[in-house]
Amino acid sequence: VGTGGKSLALAASVGTSGRVFCWDKNEALLKHLAANAARARVADIVCAVREHDLSSLQVSCVLVDAPCSGSGVLRRHPSHRWNRLDEHQARVVLPALQRGIVLRAAHCVQPGGRLVYATCSLVRWENDDVANDLDKLLAPMSFERDKSATRWLRPDLHGTDGFFLTRWCRAKGL
């Protein structure tokens, strides 16, 4: 969730016809989100969800803004270079955490819905490798990746922070 920028943008996109449910392990971030949603006048659209409510949530689209190394924001935050994870954390622990979060979120996607995975990372093991692993792990839950929707945004090509995103669609007839 962070400061809620993506959540507030989604709220503007869905308007009063939709809801944006947000979850983060750090509940203090959800309090900041509530304050920011009130300031943006979308408090009736943006809702914080507690951990125990996730099992009953069924929505048409889930965005997993996964914790990552942040390698895609080094241009804007060069000091992050000194906060790097060690090799084991970066290549093993973090991707396992990312996969776990996506698998947990997948249960919230209703039949016919979409699951989007995004990072602000530019490294393969947090992006393509995680997505390829998830292809196999999500298949038994009737998800198929729409590889045409996979995007890499790079600072040198797109003038933005570095981002990766990909999308799976869940079969309708479950």
C-alpha positions as CSV (number, residue, x, y, z in Angstrom):
1,V,0.0,0.0,0.0
2,G,2.7,2.5,0.8
3,T,1.2,6.0,0.8
4,G,-1.7,4.8,-1.4
5,G,-0.9,6.4,-4.7
6,K,-1.8,3.4,-6.8
7,S,-4.9,2.7,-4.7
8,L,-6.1,6.3,-5.1
9,A,-5.5,6.1,-8.9
10,L,-7.5,2.9,-9.1
11,A,-10.3,4.6,-7.1
12,A,-10.4,7.5,-9.6
13,S,-10.5,4.9,-12.4
14,V,-13.4,2.8,-11.0
15,G,-15.3,5.8,-9.7
16,T,-18.5,5.4,-7.7
17,S,-19.4,2.2,-9.5
18,G,-16.6,0.2,-7.9
19,R,-14.6,-0.4,-4.7
20,V,-10.9,-0.6,-4.1
21,F,-10.0,-3.0,-1.3
22,C,-6.5,-2.7,0.1
23,W,-4.5,-5.0,2.3
24,D,-1.0,-4.7,3.8
25,K,0.7,-6.6,6.6
26,N,1.7,-3.2,8.0
27,E,-1.6,-1.9,9.3
28,A,-0.1,1.5,10.0
29,L,0.2,2.0,6.3
30,L,-3.6,1.3,6.0
31,K,-4.2,4.2,8.4
32,H,-2.2,6.5,6.1
33,L,-4.2,5.2,3.2
34,A,-7.5,6.0,4.9
35,A,-6.4,9.6,5.6
36,N,-5.2,10.0,2.0
37,A,-8.4,8.6,0.7
38,A,-10.4,11.0,2.8
39,R,-8.3,13.9,1.5
40,A,-8.8,12.8,-2.1
41,R,-12.6,12.4,-1.4
42,V,-12.6,8.7,-2.3
43,A,-13.0,7.3,1.2
44,D,-16.3,5.7,0.2
45,I,-14.5,3.8,-2.6
46,V,-11.2,2.8,-0.9
47,C,-11.5,0.3,1.9
48,A,-8.9,-1.2,4.1
49,V,-9.2,-5.0,4.5
50,R,-7.9,-6.9,7.5
51,E,-6.0,-10.1,7.2
52,H,-8.9,-12.3,8.5
53,D,-11.2,-10.8,5.9
54,L,-9.1,-11.9,2.9
55,S,-10.5,-15.4,2.9
56,S,-14.1,-14.2,2.1
57,L,-13.2,-11.5,-0.4
58,Q,-14.1,-12.2,-4.0
59,V,-13.4,-9.4,-6.6
60,S,-13.1,-9.0,-10.3
61,C,-9.5,-7.8,-10.3
62,V,-6.6,-8.0,-7.8
63,L,-3.4,-6.0,-8.1
64,V,-0.5,-7.4,-6.2
65,D,2.0,-4.5,-5.8
66,A,4.6,-6.8,-4.4
67,P,7.4,-5.9,-2.1
68,C,10.6,-5.9,-4.1
69,S,14.2,-4.8,-4.3
70,G,13.2,-1.4,-5.7
71,S,15.8,-1.5,-8.4
72,G,13.5,0.3,-10.7
73,V,13.5,3.5,-8.6
74,L,17.2,4.0,-8.3
75,R,17.1,6.9,-10.7
76,R,14.8,8.8,-8.4
77,H,16.3,7.4,-5.1
78,P,20.0,6.7,-5.7
79,S,20.5,6.2,-1.9
80,H,18.5,3.0,-2.2
81,R,21.6,1.5,-3.8
82,W,23.1,1.2,-0.4
83,N,20.1,-0.6,1.1
84,R,20.6,-3.6,-1.2
85,L,19.7,-7.1,-0.1
86,D,22.4,-9.8,0.1
87,E,22.4,-12.4,-2.7
88,H,20.4,-15.0,-0.9
89,Q,17.7,-12.5,0.2
90,A,17.4,-11.0,-3.3
91,R,17.4,-14.3,-5.3
92,V,15.7,-16.7,-2.9
93,V,13.8,-15.1,0.0
94,L,12.2,-12.2,-1.8
95,P,10.9,-14.1,-4.8
96,A,9.5,-16.8,-2.4
97,L,7.7,-14.0,-0.5
98,Q,6.4,-12.5,-3.8
99,R,5.0,-15.9,-5.0
100,G,3.4,-16.5,-1.6
101,I,1.6,-13.1,-1.7
102,V,0.3,-13.7,-5.2
103,L,-0.9,-17.2,-4.4
104,R,-2.8,-15.8,-1.3
105,A,-4.3,-13.0,-3.5
106,A,-5.3,-15.4,-6.2
107,H,-8.0,-16.9,-3.8
108,C,-9.7,-13.4,-3.8
109,V,-10.2,-13.4,-7.6
110,Q,-13.7,-14.4,-8.7
111,P,-14.2,-16.6,-11.8
112,G,-13.6,-14.6,-14.9
113,G,-11.5,-12.1,-12.9
114,R,-8.0,-10.9,-13.4
115,L,-4.8,-11.1,-11.2
116,V,-2.1,-8.5,-11.8
117,Y,1.4,-8.8,-10.4
118,A,3.6,-5.7,-10.4
119,T,7.0,-4.7,-9.0
120,C,9.2,-1.6,-9.2
121,S,12.1,-3.9,-10.0
122,L,14.2,-4.4,-13.1
123,V,15.7,-7.8,-12.2
124,R,14.6,-11.0,-13.9
125,W,14.4,-13.2,-10.7
126,E,11.7,-10.9,-9.2
127,N,9.8,-10.6,-12.5
128,D,10.0,-13.1,-15.3
129,D,11.2,-15.9,-13.0
130,V,8.5,-15.3,-10.4
131,A,5.8,-15.0,-13.2
132,N,7.0,-18.3,-14.8
133,D,6.9,-20.1,-11.5
134,L,3.4,-18.7,-10.9
135,D,2.2,-19.9,-14.3
136,K,2.6,-23.5,-12.9
137,L,1.4,-22.7,-9.4
138,L,-1.8,-20.9,-10.6
139,A,-2.8,-23.3,-13.3
140,P,-4.6,-25.7,-10.8
141,M,-6.7,-22.7,-9.7
142,S,-7.8,-22.1,-13.4
143,F,-5.5,-19.1,-14.1
144,E,-3.8,-18.6,-17.4
145,R,-1.4,-15.8,-18.0
146,D,-2.1,-13.3,-20.7
147,K,1.5,-12.8,-21.9
148,S,0.4,-10.0,-24.3
149,A,-0.3,-7.9,-21.2
150,T,3.2,-8.3,-19.7
151,R,5.1,-5.0,-19.6
152,W,8.5,-3.9,-18.6
153,L,8.9,-0.1,-18.2
154,R,12.4,1.1,-18.2
155,P,13.8,4.5,-17.2
156,D,16.0,4.7,-20.2
157,L,13.2,3.8,-22.7
158,H,10.1,5.2,-21.1
159,G,11.2,8.1,-18.9
160,T,9.5,6.5,-15.9
161,D,10.7,4.5,-12.9
162,G,11.4,0.8,-13.7
163,F,8.3,-1.4,-13.4
164,F,7.2,-4.9,-14.4
165,L,3.7,-6.1,-14.6
166,T,1.9,-9.2,-15.9
167,R,-1.7,-10.5,-15.7
168,W,-3.4,-13.8,-15.3
169,C,-7.1,-14.4,-16.1
170,R,-9.2,-16.9,-14.2
171,A,-11.5,-19.2,-16.1
172,K,-15.2,-18.2,-15.9
173,G,-16.8,-21.6,-15.5
174,L,-15.6,-22.7,-12.0
